[in-house]
């Protein structure tokens, strides 16, 4: 009887997949076949995407690479994709708010994908979710193949997987999805890799090649060790490395802006690596290659143009990305180390960008704010002030601009209401944190209370909010209504840490 049921199940699976097309080994899922595929497949990673989404376009080749790798290995894990602009019901069913959104289905049960965006990171995450946290390596050949397969690999060497140190290692491995972890319990295999039992070694294809863990054997310290050592001394900023840079343990970053085509590039990078050794574990060194188009937005955010290069900035992600600008020009290796140490000692003052106040800042219905006139205008206790913090390149900001103009025009005759805007790529203030674009904040008259606005973006929504707030009425955030809109327009606003 059991064999008959198996044959029926196989036949049903074959029928399902006969109706599913593949693109580069990725299953194309629709409302018609989605449920059947999820039910017939033990492990499926599904990407909800929009054809116009830049992040989706960047992910596509890596996603296909992961699907191909798993297929070539004979894995039962499948990758699928859903065009959320066409299959809006599916997108709404799974709460898709931005693109791309990745969901993992294990035996039909849904969970969020939390791994990286490269092919190998996707594969590693899926293997972690469907297998043991660390691969058992029983021979020197297997261990060598394991450590040489990727740029970074971690191997723990223990007498037994049941020892307290091994359990701490496995607990740490279970939390890290983008890196392969292996485990060795043979003394001979450990000696073959020049290691000893009760040790952890991170192998890497860059810098010194390997580093041995020297902390306490608890999961937290092991994770910190791996996150710190997984990146080169100076990491090049890219779409692939950004999640590791911003998601790592180190919140203080030294950003170096250098033209990769310059004659002294190699010399400068060698100097940076030497300085980075001194501050390893305290400051993450990041290189932004100014010869690449992708660097322009980052440079613009820091108000850096071609004439400033080479230069550097310190940022602190724990404090709303506070920025620190050196007094010296260029990247002076003799001055760089002491400057960083002054920052670590807490003796550097954060830099706040500001343009000069435009002569006509007050002429139009929408008042133009910069850092130098922000406090005078916004914290005038006789005024209710509604401010849009925007970025000139932000698509959402461009969509909001004419509506914001109409809002200002609507209230232009009310002397007690100010509708204003500030270019947050060129101006900063200490009092208000801007995490993404556009950010809308209302500052009440009398109390100078700062209110976040998260409601709808239509003219009627904005007018109603202002009128009710000025009148002292309770005002809803509008978040529930906004959550229902998942596919009509870009669903994810630009965040500063995605630059």
Number of C-alpha atoms within 10 A of each C-alpha: 5 7 8 9 10 11 11 12 13 13 11 14 16 12 12 17 15 9 13 17 11 14 11 13 20 24 22 20 26 20 14 11 14 19 13 16 23 22 17 18 16 16 23 26 24 25 26 25 26 23 14 11 13 11 15 18 14 14 19 20 14 18 26 18 20 25 25 18 16 19 16 10 8 9 12 12 18 23 23 27 25 24 18 25 18 15 16 18 15 19 22 16 8 12 13 24 19 20 22 26 21 20 21 21 19 18 13 16 13 14 12 12 19 14 18 20 22 21 20 19 20 23 25 21 23 23 18 22 16 14 10 14 23 22 16 17 21 14 16 17 11 12 21 14 12 20 20 13 11 14 14 23 22 23 27 29 26 24 15 16 18 10 12 13 22 25 17 20 30 22 18 22 25 17 14 19 22 22 23 25 27 23 24 27 20 19 15 16 22 23 13 15 13 9 18 19 18 17 18 28 20 20 22 21 15 13 12 10 11 15 16 16 16 12 11 11 19 17 20 14 17 22 19 16 20 24 19 21 20 19 22 18 24 22 18 19 21 15 16 17 17 19 16 18 23 15 12 17 18 19 17 22 20 22 20 26 26 25 19 16 12 12 9 11 15 12 9 18 17 12 15 23 17 15 19 21 13 12 16 15 16 15 24 25 26 25 21 22 22 22 15 11 9 15 19 18 14 19 19 13 16 16 14 18 14 13 7 14 17 21 19 26 18 24 23 18 15 10 11 15 19 17 19 19 18 18 8 12 13 16 20 16 13 10 13 18 17 11 18 19 15 13 18 14 9 9 10 15 12 16 17 15 18 20 14 11 14 11 8 9 15 12 9 13 20 23 17 22 28 22 21 16 16 19 13 11 16 24 19 18 17 15 20 25 24 23 24 24 23 24 21 14 11 14 14 19 20 14 11 16 14 12 16 23 17 15 20 22 14 14 18 16 10 10 10 15 20 22 24 24 22 19 20 24 21 19 20 23 17 11 8 10 13 19 15 19 24 25 22 18 18 22 21 23 19 12 12 17 12 17 13 11 21 15 19 17 15 12 17 11 12 17 16 12 22 20 14 13 16 16 9 10 10 9 14 12 14 15 12 12 10 15 15 12 14 21 21 9 11 17 18 15 16 19 13 15 15 11 16
